[in-house]
Each structure stands twice: as structure tokens, then as C-alpha cells.
Amino acid sequence: MASSPVTMMKMKVNDCSPPSTTAARLLPLFRRHQIHFRSSVGPLQNPCFPRTIITHASRSSFSSSSVITASMTTEASAKVIDGKKIAKDVRDEIAAEISLMKDSISVVPGLAVILVGDRKDSATYVRNKKKACEAVGIKSYEVCLREDSTEEEVLKYISGFNDDPMVHGILVQLPLPSHMNEQNILNAVRIEKDVDGFHPLNIGRLAMRGREPLFVPCTPKGCIELLHRYNVEIKGKRAVVVGRSNIVGMPAALLLQREDATVSIVHSRTKKPEEITRQADIIISAVGQPNMVRGSWIKPGAVIIDVGINPVEDATNPRGYRLVGDVCFEEASKVASAITPVPGGVGPMTIAMLLSNTLLSAKRTYNY
Amino acid sequence: MASSPVTMMKMKVNDCSPPSTTAARLLPLFRRHQIHFRSSVGPLQNPCFPRTIITHASRSSFSSSSVITASMTTEASAKVIDGKKIAKDVRDEIAAEISLMKDSISVVPGLAVILVGDRKDSATYVRNKKKACEAVGIKSYEVCLREDSTEEEVLKYISGFNDDPMVHGILVQLPLPSHMNEQNILNAVRIEKDVDGFHPLNIGRLAMRGREPLFVPCTPKGCIELLHRYNVEIKGKRAVVVGRSNIVGMPAALLLQREDATVSIVHSRTKKPEEITRQADIIISAVGQPNMVRGSWIKPGAVIIDVGINPVEDATNPRGYRLVGDVCFEEASKVASAITPVPGGVGPMTIAMLLSNTLLSAKRTYNY
């Protein structure tokens, strides 16, 4: 991106502003800051919590290891959680383990991916997964089926991979074409190879105390891994999960609860979600709404994990769009103690966790 | 119980007092009330929420159908949710359905109960279940095994019931003797006959949007049934579940979320749980701590479902003890808009829901 930091900053602040503040959008940055400092009310501030943006009090202590400081204006102070770096660390560790495993028991973990149809984004994901597998030494098996394939064909391939001892993980790329029953197809994957962790039996075990899931879904697992690697204490903390999807929000809430956080789940039916997020020491947001979580929604010192990857129009970008999270980064980074960026936060962790689950499966198969 | 209402009231208020207020315990009722009205602080009041006990503002509207008014002093105003009556209504509906089913397809639902060991409380539960089955027309099958039976023996009986077409529900009475692996035994029950709903596959489906559990665990199902039958709106409401057990707290939270409540789960690691419960429109408490939830923990107008059944010493009772809930009824009934008593609240609902699950299973087997 060619824009200067100041220009980019203005653009991003613009993104976070609600439609009613169009006039304010056009103010140059220094003017906006003047407003913040001179008044405790304004379009970006909540009268119930007027000092969230202008004060930096109550920051929680936070380990600085592996932390890259945000290159923001002087107002920004949240540490940026570097998902790209952590994902690389995880992949390096996996590669080392696989190499050792190969040497000692001559086993190479295998991951099968089934792609149906010709969605560009899905094809990109699958390509990235394949590359990531190769880089760490996981053998990848790929099946690409036409959009008009039948459910039976997909099930036939799943059945083949279920029985194939070289394959330790099976992943069906979602979404499937609308004529297929996603539930039937996902349920066909043997639970021992369900590296996505989406099987209800896995989810049930995740929910239950004293039970262990075979696999934890990759994205929420990646969120928790980021918290662990940045030494964010979870036990006894208030955590709010924004979104209750089967893939991220719900399992993230279950994982946080397993770690003894006190969890609240906010969703589309929640009235005044900001009153709840404002109590959180940790927020995980996974709703797919660009910049929905504003600075005023956040308790000073909170840690923010932003799972959203939302394309927004951007004429200055050669692709005509760029990616933003569910959280308004500019506002949040002035209030939070740590925050994941988008892109480069949770995103890279998902594939790293998929590799981790595949390795885990291979190790379990051979009691290694 | 022979005590006069006033004496009982005093006793119950005493129960709710923390140990440090032993002196206050001995005060006659009117004196305690004087203290409440004269001061906004005191052992039973929280300075952050000083008016919860002395004001009756903000009560939510609440359907009065099937509601019996609490026979308390003038201060009490919460409607008492009559679990005994609702459970009887449910049982009557089940009996009518079973009678119809028998007439039309000649099928009688069957419930098998396996009891291991000679715990008195378990024997009582099993006896009550048997009686309840008989009353609605469910055929009950009972196996009583010695405390020193092997896991294999229990599994053999489960296997037999799994294959028996007359049996539509199998229930293993918990707790099992310590030499048995509870998980192995519960997992052996065919999911189609798991009327307890404790199988991880059921719990997983309960957690997932777009999936349906075969059975919902009986006690949390009973809690939600009480809310439904008393026309308590759940959608969009703040709900707090106190406790996160596999049997009650966790599935209750999942059920509330399925009904579009915004749910928070409070547990033993939660700091200042009262700050969270005070935000709740609905509280379900299932921790097994007598009178833990005080009046000051409750938002005026909230609806309270008290799952706890805790024996406390009571020299005036011929048995030497009596049962109280997790919630201090006397304090709570002055703040809440509706509350379940203990006993006579959630308790009778559990068996009613077990019968309901057994009927459901039989209907499903025959596509009835």
C-alpha cells in the first residue's frame, strides 16, 4: 500500500465512523483529536464511558515477549498481536516434530482436502493449505470435484480417505454447493480424522467438563493459542465472545470456559451489546461486520482478538477493496492493551492449527 | 412442618445470613426490617445496589396464569413458580398422549433404569421414577445390581436394553460406584435411547445452531419448560446461569442461547459473581450451595429458577434437616418478579421431563 501512515490512519478512522458522522469524516486527523480531548461526548464516544478514548488508565500488565508495538500515532498504545509471526513459530515447531517423527517411526502425516465447485476464494484457501502442508512436511491429498457433482461422489471420496491409513486428516472445503447436504457430508468424516473439529461429538466433548475433544476447531484454537503465546491470563477473567457461529463463536466460548474464564456470548439478538463487551477483559469477535466493535465498546486494557475478515471498498487499493476486522482497529488500539490486526492476526493461525491437528491425529494413530 | 409462618420466615432469613451476622440472626423479624429501612448498608445489602431489598420498582410484567402468589409477609411480592403443578400438568398431558398412542398403534413406551449399589437417595429416585412411569402408562424395567458388580455386568445389561425393542429409554442412575468408569458406561447407551441426554453427541447438537439433539437433559429442559409455561420471554433477555455442570448448568446455558437469550455463565472461578447476576433478567442457579444467591445479587423484576436442592440442619424438622435452594428465597422473593421454591420448583420437573423424553423416543421409533 502506497499511502502515507497519516493518510491510511485517516482512512481507517473514516471506516469506523457511523454514517451519521459523515461531516466529521472529512476532518483532518489533528482536528478529530482536538475534539476528543476537548469534549467527553461525540459521535465516537459513549456518554456512559466517556473517558475510554482519552485516558490510558487501568492498562493490565502484559508480557512484551513476541510483541510488536503498533506503529501508530502517539495516541495508540495497544500492543499488536502478531498472528503472522506466531503462526510461523507454530509451523516451525510442527515441521521440527514431523521431521523427528519421520526419522523415528517413518510416518508422514497426511491431510486430504476435498474441494467441490470453482469458487475462487475456496480454491485460494485450498492452495494455501496445500502449500502450508508441503512446507511443514505433511503430505497433502487433494480432490477437486465439479460444481455439479453429486453428494454420493463426495461421500465416496470421504469413505476412501476414511479407510486410507496414509490420511490422518480429512477436510471438506466449505461452503459446499447448495444442492448438497452439508451436515450429511461433514458427519461422514470419521471422527478420528475430523481435523476441523466440527463433528457434534467433538463439540459435545468440548462443552463437557472432564471430556476431551479429539480436535478443537482450528480458528478458535488459534485465538486461544494467541492468548497463550502472549501470556494473557484467561482464568478468572471476564471474556465476551461476539458471535455464536458453529465454526468460531460457539467453540471459542466453550474453549474460554474450559480455561476458567467467565464467558458471555453476545449475538444478533443481544440488546446493547456494548454494555456487555465493556465489561470484558478479553473480547473475541467473530461476526463478519466490518468495524462493528467500536473503541467505546472496550474496557481500557482489554485484550482484543478480532476474527472478522471483511472486505471493504477501497479505491486506492489496486484490488478495489481491502480487508478489515469486526473491530475498529484505530479506536480499539487506543483503549485495548493488545489487539490482533486484520489481516495478519487470527487469519494465519487457522491454517497453522489445521496443521497442528493433522500432526496430532497422526501421532495419536501411532501412539507417538 | 408445624411452625407458624412467622417462625418459618425467621428461620429462613436466618439461613440466608452469612456466618459473620450471627448476632443479627437472633434479631426478631421486625427489627431486621427496621434495619433495612433505616440504612442502606448492612450484612444483607450491597452498597452498590442498596435499594434492591426495600424497593419494588421496575418489576417486569408477568403472566399470572398458573401462578400461585407467595404466602409471605407484605414485603414479598415475587410470584412463586409452582413446579409441582406444572409437572402434574405435563404428566397428565403425557398420560393422555400415551393412552392415545396405545389405542392407535398399540405401543407402550418403555423405560429401563439401572441402579448399582445401595445408596438410599439413589434408591429413592429410582422408586419415584418407577412410580411416575406407572402413573402415566410407561412400562418400567428395573435392574438393581450390587455395589461390587463389575463394569462388564452393567455394560451387559445396557447392551440388552439397547437391543430390546420394548425399551425406548435407558437410564443409568448416577453416581456409579467409584470402581466403574462412568464415561464408558454412559457412552454405551445407544444415542437413540439416551433419554438423559448426557451423551456428548447430544450435547454437541445442543450447542450447534441448525442441529437438533435427540434428547435434551431433563433438569435444564424442566427449567426452560417452567419459563415457557409461565410465559417468561427469553429471546433477547440477559440470562445468567450459575454453575457449569455437565448435567444442569452447561446444558441450561446452551438451551437459553438456543432461545436467543444473551447468556453469561458464572462459576467457582468467577470474581464478583453478584455483579453479573445483577444484570440478569433470568437467573438459573445450579451450584448446590445453600442460599448462595442473595437478594442483593438480583435485579428487581428478574425471574429466578433455583435448581439447588441442599439439605440444611433443622432441629425443628423430624428428619433433622430440610431442603433449601441455591437462592435465599426470602430475600430473592422481595426482589424478583417470579421464583421457584425449593422443594416444589424444578425438582418435580426433572422426572416429568424424563417421562417426556421417553415418550418422545417411543414416538420417534414408530414415526408416530
Interface residues (C-beta under 8 A of the other chain):
Chain A: Q183 H199 P200 L201 N202 I203 G204 R205 L206 A207 M208 R209 G210 R211 K235 G236 R244 S245 N246 M250 L254 Q257 D260 T262 V263 S264 I265 V266 H267 R269 T270 K271 P273 I276
Chain B: Q183 H199 P200 L201 N202 I203 G204 R205 L206 A207 M208 R209 G210 R211 K235 G236 R244 S245 N246 M250 L254 Q257 D260 T262 V263 S264 I265 V266 H267 R269 T270 K271 P273 I276
